[in-house]
């Protein structure tokens, strides 16, 4: 049996990681005129965090994958 009970995807994000996700989220919301308190913005945030947890740490790549365009 594995000594590791959780995958790296289960580990909490550090403040630097969250800062990257926040910048990408804000850039996409601004570009697409999405209200940050909307359900759409919440779904976008969840998508960005999931992509980040999957290993996409470059802000440009996150913008491309989450928003369809470069941020």
GROMACS elastic network, one bead per residue, 0.5 to 0.9 nm:
[ bonds ]
;  ai    aj funct       b0    kb
    1     4     6  0.87274   500
    2     5     6  0.70683   500
    4     7     6  0.72674   500
    6     9     6  0.77739   500
    6    10     6  0.59114   500
    6    11     6  0.75222   500
    7    10     6  0.54611   500
    7    11     6  0.72105   500
    8    11     6  0.52964   500
    8    12     6  0.86562   500
    8    53     6  0.77119   500
    8    54     6  0.89769   500
    9    12     6  0.80801   500
    9    50     6  0.84005   500
    9    53     6  0.53291   500
    9    54     6  0.69919   500
   10    53     6  0.84516   500
   11    53     6  0.88951   500
   13    16     6  0.79703   500
   13    17     6  0.57218   500
   13    18     6  0.63330   500
   13    49     6  0.89743   500
   13    53     6  0.83531   500
   14    17     6  0.51791   500
   14    18     6  0.63481   500
   14    19     6  0.86662   500
   15    18     6  0.50445   500
   15    19     6  0.60866   500
   15    20     6  0.87767   500
   16    19     6  0.50179   500
   16    20     6  0.64917   500
   16    21     6  0.88471   500
   17    20     6  0.53114   500
   17    21     6  0.64648   500
   17    22     6  0.86865   500
   17    52     6  0.81323   500
   17    57     6  0.81416   500
   18    21     6  0.50123   500
   18    22     6  0.59614   500
   18    23     6  0.85659   500
   18    49     6  0.82004   500
   19    22     6  0.50174   500
   19    23     6  0.61641   500
   19    24     6  0.86400   500
   20    23     6  0.52707   500
   20    24     6  0.63281   500
   20    25     6  0.86087   500
   20    52     6  0.89686   500
   20    57     6  0.77938   500
   20    58     6  0.83658   500
   20    59     6  0.66695   500
   21    24     6  0.52117   500
   21    25     6  0.60504   500
   21    26     6  0.85984   500
   21    45     6  0.76809   500
   21    48     6  0.62913   500
   21    49     6  0.64329   500
   21    52     6  0.74929   500
   21    57     6  0.86763   500
   21    59     6  0.78509   500
   21    62     6  0.82577   500
   22    26     6  0.60464   500
   22    27     6  0.84796   500
   22    45     6  0.80455   500
   22    48     6  0.88318   500
   23    26     6  0.51867   500
   23    27     6  0.60911   500
   23    28     6  0.86499   500
   23    59     6  0.80029   500
   24    27     6  0.51085   500
   24    28     6  0.62002   500
   24    29     6  0.85181   500
   24    45     6  0.89358   500
   24    48     6  0.77339   500
   24    59     6  0.62285   500
   24    60     6  0.81562   500
   24    62     6  0.68777   500
   24    63     6  0.60183   500
   24    66     6  0.87578   500
   24    71     6  0.72442   500
   25    28     6  0.53236   500
   25    29     6  0.60401   500
   25    30     6  0.84917   500
   25    36     6  0.88235   500
   25    41     6  0.80019   500
   25    44     6  0.71552   500
   25    45     6  0.61653   500
   25    48     6  0.72288   500
   25    63     6  0.81208   500
   25    66     6  0.87895   500
   25    67     6  0.89949   500
   26    29     6  0.50845   500
   26    30     6  0.59612   500
   26    31     6  0.84549   500
   26    36     6  0.80585   500
   27    30     6  0.52180   500
   27    31     6  0.60999   500
   27    32     6  0.85759   500
   27    63     6  0.79462   500
   27    71     6  0.59287   500
   28    31     6  0.50729   500
   28    32     6  0.59756   500
   28    33     6  0.80720   500
   28    34     6  0.79457   500
   28    44     6  0.86979   500
   28    63     6  0.68514   500
   28    66     6  0.81493   500
   28    67     6  0.60587   500
   28    69     6  0.86081   500
   28    70     6  0.88979   500
   28    71     6  0.65827   500
   29    32     6  0.52883   500
   29    33     6  0.54977   500
   29    35     6  0.69282   500
   29    36     6  0.67870   500
   29    41     6  0.70689   500
   29    44     6  0.86475   500
   29    67     6  0.88826   500
   30    33     6  0.50211   500
   30    34     6  0.65505   500
   30    35     6  0.84921   500
   31    34     6  0.79254   500
   31    71     6  0.78496   500
   32    67     6  0.84618   500
   34    37     6  0.85547   500
   34    38     6  0.73745   500
   34    40     6  0.73141   500
   34    41     6  0.64355   500
   35    38     6  0.53694   500
   35    39     6  0.87055   500
   35    40     6  0.80253   500
   35    41     6  0.66391   500
   36    39     6  0.83553   500
   36    40     6  0.81538   500
   36    41     6  0.52409   500
   36    42     6  0.75213   500
   37    40     6  0.83517   500
   37    41     6  0.64839   500
   37    42     6  0.72973   500
   38    41     6  0.52238   500
   38    42     6  0.64910   500
   38    43     6  0.88293   500
   39    42     6  0.50011   500
   39    43     6  0.62297   500
   39    44     6  0.85371   500
   40    43     6  0.51559   500
   40    44     6  0.61284   500
   40    45     6  0.86272   500
   41    45     6  0.61153   500
   41    46     6  0.86452   500
   42    45     6  0.50828   500
   42    46     6  0.62907   500
   42    47     6  0.86665   500
   43    46     6  0.51119   500
   43    47     6  0.62007   500
   43    48     6  0.86797   500
   44    47     6  0.50590   500
   44    48     6  0.61987   500
   44    49     6  0.86650   500
   44    66     6  0.70722   500
   44    67     6  0.82904   500
   45    48     6  0.51239   500
   45    49     6  0.62164   500
   45    50     6  0.85616   500
   45    66     6  0.89917   500
   46    49     6  0.52018   500
   46    50     6  0.61037   500
   46    51     6  0.86154   500
   47    50     6  0.50692   500
   47    51     6  0.61261   500
   47    52     6  0.85128   500
   47    66     6  0.66655   500
   48    51     6  0.51498   500
   48    52     6  0.61054   500
   48    53     6  0.86103   500
   48    56     6  0.89925   500
   48    62     6  0.67082   500
   48    63     6  0.83794   500
   48    65     6  0.84530   500
   48    66     6  0.61534   500
   49    53     6  0.60948   500
   49    54     6  0.85545   500
   50    53     6  0.50537   500
   50    54     6  0.62099   500
   50    55     6  0.88493   500
   50    56     6  0.89632   500
   51    54     6  0.50125   500
   51    55     6  0.65990   500
   51    56     6  0.56310   500
   51    57     6  0.81400   500
   51    62     6  0.71109   500
   51    65     6  0.81298   500
   51    66     6  0.80438   500
   52    55     6  0.52400   500
   52    57     6  0.55228   500
   52    58     6  0.85876   500
   52    62     6  0.74979   500
   53    56     6  0.71716   500
   53    57     6  0.83334   500
   54    57     6  0.87175   500
   55    58     6  0.89224   500
   56    59     6  0.81502   500
   56    61     6  0.68511   500
   56    62     6  0.63348   500
   57    60     6  0.88227   500
   57    61     6  0.75988   500
   57    62     6  0.70166   500
   58    61     6  0.53007   500
   58    62     6  0.61591   500
   58    63     6  0.87037   500
   59    62     6  0.50054   500
   59    63     6  0.61493   500
   59    64     6  0.85915   500
   59    70     6  0.89949   500
   59    71     6  0.79239   500
   60    63     6  0.51358   500
   60    64     6  0.62195   500
   60    65     6  0.86763   500
   60    69     6  0.87602   500
   60    70     6  0.58889   500
   60    71     6  0.62015   500
   61    64     6  0.50100   500
   61    65     6  0.60818   500
   61    66     6  0.83824   500
   61    70     6  0.75918   500
   61    71     6  0.89050   500
   62    65     6  0.52051   500
   62    66     6  0.58014   500
   62    67     6  0.78807   500
   62    70     6  0.85642   500
   62    71     6  0.86783   500
   63    66     6  0.52890   500
   63    67     6  0.52792   500
   63    68     6  0.68003   500
   63    69     6  0.62363   500
   63    70     6  0.54654   500
   63    71     6  0.53706   500
   64    67     6  0.55195   500
   64    70     6  0.50927   500
   64    71     6  0.73124   500
   65    68     6  0.56769   500
   65    69     6  0.76995   500
   65    70     6  0.88281   500
   66    69     6  0.82368   500
   67    70     6  0.77195   500
   67    71     6  0.81627   500
